[in-house]
Amino acid sequence: MTDHPDRPPRVNLLVVAQAGRLEYEAALFALSLAETITGPRFNLVVAEPQPGPLWPGDPRISPPVRGLLEELGATIVSFESRHFGAGYPYGNKIEALFALPGDAPFVFFDTDTLLLDDLDAVPFDFDRPTASLRREGTWPVIELYGPGYTRIWKSLYDSFGLDFDSSLDRAWPDEYWRRYLYFNAGFFFHRDPALFAQRFLDTALAIRDTPPPELVCQSLDPWLDQVALPLVIHGLGGGRDTLEQGWLDGRTSCHYRTLPLLYAREDDRAVEMLERIAAPNKVKKVLKAYEPFRHMIYHGRGRKVRALFDQDDLPRKEQAIRNKLKREGFWTR
């Protein structure tokens, strides 16, 4: 792919979709991209895992959703699950990177993301990767007599020959989780998908198969990708501050995670975007086949969820929101 020297490079946007929830979320992502994009710079690539020994069923996208994605201009590519599959589906985002062409930078997004504004305005520095800082201190879980944050994270950096001290955010105290480089894997980007993919895969497999002793008390399911990701980003010259905060997971994109959480806590722009892009009859015909979308978007349950919460005074922890949704009978994936 050859770009004019005065123009920004073409960029591949990668999401992973398969039969079930992810394909319908991917359709919403594609619809929001079509609603917000103003130029030809970004090419949407939807990666689809193929049937094989690591999947008990057929993970391929259903024909109605495939047709909608293709109508929206998405390029659907296949990839083989060689290391993770159904046993660790979060590994899809690692293995799918190998399906991208190597001649363009990429931005990966989880499918449970809506675009709210034109990505062309985002000042990506593809030489200095980063990922989502919209996260909580979910890993590691410190045990009373086990190693602390410093010993655990340092053991990982040492395992891969990385400089641990330069990864620390010294604005936060020792043994507080924010001091240590930790991301949500809801988005990440780099200039070279092949390099990033191989580093991500090698790192994740090494942590899974030969973890340092300091991880003996730690669960890696579902956290493996988010444990490996900071090591990959740091090793490739990135960090927590290479994209000004407020662009992604802010005015340009919304990682909503589930529709009940979107209605409960996201701002009005996200709700309005969701309902606008889902409204056309040809879209509704496809999306309503997925029962949670049918009830949340088209039968008004989402608006009932929104009425349960004061969006200006939300619980500090996401788990508290989830618990209330479950008590009220509104929780769904």
C-alpha positions in Angstrom: 0.0 0.0 0.0 1.6 3.3 -1.1 0.6 6.6 0.5 1.2 10.1 -0.7 4.1 11.5 1.5 1.9 14.5 2.6 -1.0 12.3 3.7 -1.4 10.2 6.8 -0.9 6.5 6.2 -3.9 4.2 5.5 -4.9 2.4 8.7 -6.6 -1.0 9.2 -9.2 -1.1 12.0 -9.4 -4.6 13.3 -12.3 -6.2 15.2 -12.8 -10.0 15.8 -16.3 -11.4 15.2 -17.8 -14.8 15.4 -21.2 -16.4 15.7 -23.3 -15.0 18.6 -22.8 -11.8 20.6 -19.6 -10.7 18.9 -21.0 -10.6 15.4 -23.9 -8.3 16.4 -21.5 -6.1 18.3 -19.3 -6.0 15.3 -22.2 -4.8 13.2 -22.9 -2.0 15.6 -19.2 -1.0 15.5 -19.3 -1.0 11.7 -22.5 1.1 11.7 -20.9 3.6 14.1 -17.8 3.8 11.9 -20.0 4.5 8.8 -21.9 7.2 10.8 -18.7 9.1 11.9 -16.0 8.6 9.3 -15.4 11.4 6.8 -12.6 10.1 4.6 -11.0 7.0 3.1 -8.1 6.6 5.6 -9.5 3.8 7.7 -10.3 0.3 6.4 -12.4 -1.9 8.6 -11.2 -5.5 8.8 -13.4 -8.1 10.6 -11.4 -11.2 11.5 -13.3 -14.4 11.8 -12.0 -17.6 13.5 -12.5 -20.8 11.5 -13.8 -24.2 12.6 -11.2 -26.4 13.9 -10.1 -28.7 16.8 -10.0 -25.7 19.3 -13.7 -24.8 18.6 -16.4 -27.2 19.6 -18.8 -25.7 17.1 -18.8 -23.4 14.1 -17.6 -20.0 15.1 -18.2 -18.3 11.7 -20.3 -15.2 11.2 -24.0 -15.9 10.3 -25.0 -14.9 6.7 -27.3 -12.0 7.6 -24.6 -10.3 9.7 -22.0 -11.1 7.1 -24.2 -9.4 4.5 -24.6 -6.3 6.6 -20.9 -6.0 7.4 -20.0 -6.3 3.7 -22.6 -3.8 2.7 -21.0 -1.4 5.2 -17.6 -1.9 3.5 -15.9 -4.3 5.9 -13.3 -6.7 4.7 -13.9 -10.1 6.3 -10.7 -12.2 6.8 -10.4 -15.6 8.3 -7.8 -16.9 10.8 -6.9 -20.2 12.3 -7.0 -20.7 16.1 -3.7 -22.5 16.8 -3.1 -21.7 20.4 -6.3 -20.5 22.2 -9.7 -21.1 20.7 -12.8 -21.7 22.9 -10.6 -22.5 25.9 -9.4 -18.9 26.0 -11.4 -16.8 23.5 -9.6 -13.6 24.5 -6.7 -15.1 22.6 -8.6 -14.3 19.4 -7.3 -10.7 19.5 -3.8 -12.1 19.5 -4.2 -14.6 16.7 -6.3 -12.4 14.5 -3.5 -9.9 14.2 -1.7 -12.4 11.9 -4.5 -12.0 9.4 -3.7 -8.3 8.8 -1.7 -7.1 5.8 1.8 -6.1 6.9 2.0 -2.8 4.9 -0.2 -0.6 7.1 -0.5 0.3 10.8 -3.5 -1.0 12.7 -5.8 -0.1 15.5 -7.5 -3.0 17.3 -10.9 -2.5 18.9 -13.0 -4.8 21.0 -16.4 -5.3 19.2 -18.2 -3.9 22.2 -17.2 -0.4 21.2 -19.0 2.5 19.5 -17.3 5.2 17.6 -18.8 8.6 18.5 -16.7 10.9 16.3 -14.3 10.9 13.3 -11.2 8.8 14.0 -9.3 10.9 11.5 -8.9 13.6 14.2 -7.2 11.2 16.7 -3.4 11.9 16.9 -2.2 8.3 16.7 1.6 7.9 17.0 1.9 4.4 15.5 5.6 4.2 16.4 4.7 4.4 20.1 1.9 2.0 20.9 -0.5 2.3 23.8 -3.8 0.7 25.0 -6.9 1.6 26.9 -6.5 3.1 30.4 -10.2 2.7 31.2 -9.6 -0.1 33.6 -9.7 -1.1 37.2 -7.0 -2.9 39.2 -8.2 -6.4 38.3 -4.8 -8.1 38.2 -2.8 -9.2 40.1 -4.9 -10.0 43.2 -2.6 -9.6 46.1 -2.6 -12.5 48.6 -1.9 -11.9 52.3 1.3 -13.8 52.4 2.2 -13.7 48.7 4.4 -11.3 46.7 3.2 -7.8 46.1 2.7 -5.8 43.0 6.4 -4.9 42.6 7.7 -8.4 42.9 5.0 -9.8 40.6 5.4 -7.2 37.8 9.2 -7.1 38.1 9.4 -10.9 37.7 7.5 -10.6 34.4 9.7 -7.7 33.1 12.8 -9.6 34.1 11.5 -12.8 32.3 11.5 -10.9 29.0 14.6 -8.8 29.5 12.7 -5.5 29.9 13.5 -2.5 32.0 11.0 -2.5 34.9 11.8 0.8 36.5 11.1 2.9 33.4 7.6 1.4 33.3 6.5 2.8 36.6 4.3 5.8 37.1 5.9 7.4 40.2 3.0 9.8 40.7 1.4 6.8 42.5 2.8 5.2 45.7 4.7 1.9 45.9 2.3 -1.2 46.0 -0.6 0.8 44.5 -1.9 -0.8 41.3 -1.9 2.4 39.2 1.9 2.7 39.7 2.4 -0.3 37.4 1.8 -0.4 33.6 -1.6 -2.0 33.2 -4.2 -1.6 30.4 -7.5 -2.8 29.3 -7.1 -4.5 26.0 -10.2 -2.8 24.5 -8.0 -1.0 22.0 -4.4 -0.9 21.1 -2.4 0.1 18.0 1.0 -0.1 16.4 2.7 0.5 13.1 3.6 -3.1 12.3 0.9 -5.8 12.9 3.2 -8.7 12.2 5.8 -7.5 14.7 3.1 -6.7 17.3 1.3 -10.0 16.7 4.4 -12.2 17.1 5.6 -10.3 20.3 2.1 -10.6 21.8 1.8 -14.3 21.0 5.2 -15.2 22.3 4.7 -13.2 25.5 1.3 -14.6 26.2 2.4 -18.2 25.6 5.5 -17.8 27.7 3.4 -16.4 30.6 0.8 -19.1 30.3 3.2 -22.1 29.9 6.2 -21.1 32.0 5.1 -18.3 34.4 7.7 -17.0 36.9 7.2 -18.4 40.5 5.8 -15.1 41.7 2.6 -15.8 39.7 1.9 -19.1 41.6 -1.2 -17.6 43.3 -2.4 -15.6 40.3 -5.2 -16.5 37.9 -4.5 -15.9 34.2 -8.0 -16.6 33.0 -9.4 -14.2 31.8 -6.4 -11.9 32.4 -3.7 -13.4 30.2 -4.0 -10.9 27.4 -4.0 -7.9 29.8 -1.0 -9.3 31.6 1.0 -9.7 28.4 -0.1 -6.4 26.7 1.9 -4.0 28.9 5.0 -6.0 28.4 4.5 -5.9 24.6 3.8 -2.2 24.5 6.7 -1.3 26.8 9.1 -3.5 24.8 8.0 -1.8 21.5 8.7 1.7 22.9 5.2 2.6 23.9 3.6 3.4 27.2 0.7 5.0 29.0 1.1 8.5 27.8 1.7 8.1 24.0 -1.9 9.1 23.2 -3.4 12.1 24.9 -6.2 10.9 27.2 -9.8 11.8 26.2 -9.6 10.8 22.5 -10.3 7.0 22.7 -12.6 5.9 25.6 -13.8 9.5 25.5 -15.0 11.9 22.8 -14.1 9.6 19.9 -15.0 6.1 21.1 -16.9 4.4 23.8 -16.0 0.9 25.1 -19.4 0.0 26.6 -18.8 -3.7 27.3 -22.4 -4.7 27.4 -25.6 -2.9 26.4 -26.9 -2.8 30.0 -23.7 -1.1 31.1 -24.0 1.3 28.2 -27.5 2.4 29.2 -26.6 2.5 32.8 -23.4 4.6 32.8 -22.4 6.0 29.4 -23.2 9.6 28.4 -26.1 10.6 26.2 -24.0 10.7 23.0 -23.4 7.0 23.2 -27.0 6.1 23.8 -28.1 8.4 21.0 -25.5 6.9 18.6 -26.6 3.4 19.5 -30.3 4.1 18.9 -29.7 6.1 15.7 -27.6 3.5 13.9 -29.8 0.6 15.0 -33.1 2.3 13.8 -33.1 1.7 10.0 -35.4 -1.2 9.1 -32.7 -3.1 7.2 -30.5 -2.9 10.3 -33.3 -3.7 12.7 -34.1 -6.8 10.7 -30.6 -8.2 11.3 -30.0 -7.0 14.9 -33.3 -8.1 16.4 -32.4 -11.7 15.7 -30.1 -11.4 18.8 -32.4 -11.6 21.7 -30.5 -9.2 24.1 -30.3 -6.5 21.4 -34.0 -7.1 20.6 -35.1 -6.5 24.2 -32.6 -3.7 25.1 -32.8 -1.6 22.0 -36.1 -2.3 20.4 -38.3 -3.3 23.3 -37.3 -0.4 25.6 -35.5 -2.3 28.3 -32.4 -0.1 27.8 -34.3 3.0 28.7 -35.6 1.3 31.8 -32.1 0.5 32.8 -31.1 4.1 32.3 -33.8 5.3 34.6 -32.3 3.2 37.4 -29.1 5.2 37.6 -28.1 8.8 38.0 -25.4 9.1 35.3 -23.9 12.1 37.3 -23.5 10.0 40.5 -22.7 6.5 39.5 -21.2 3.9 41.8 -17.4 4.1 41.8 -16.9 0.4 41.0 -18.3 -1.3 37.9 -19.1 -4.4 39.9 -21.7 -2.4 41.9 -23.5 -1.4 38.7 -23.4 -5.0 37.5 -24.8 -6.2 40.8 -27.7 -3.7 40.7 -28.5 -4.7 37.1 -28.6 -8.4 38.1 -30.8 -7.7 41.1 -33.3 -5.8 38.9 -33.3 -8.5 36.2 -31.6 -6.4 33.5 -28.2 -8.1 33.2 -27.4 -9.7 29.9 -24.4 -10.1 27.7 
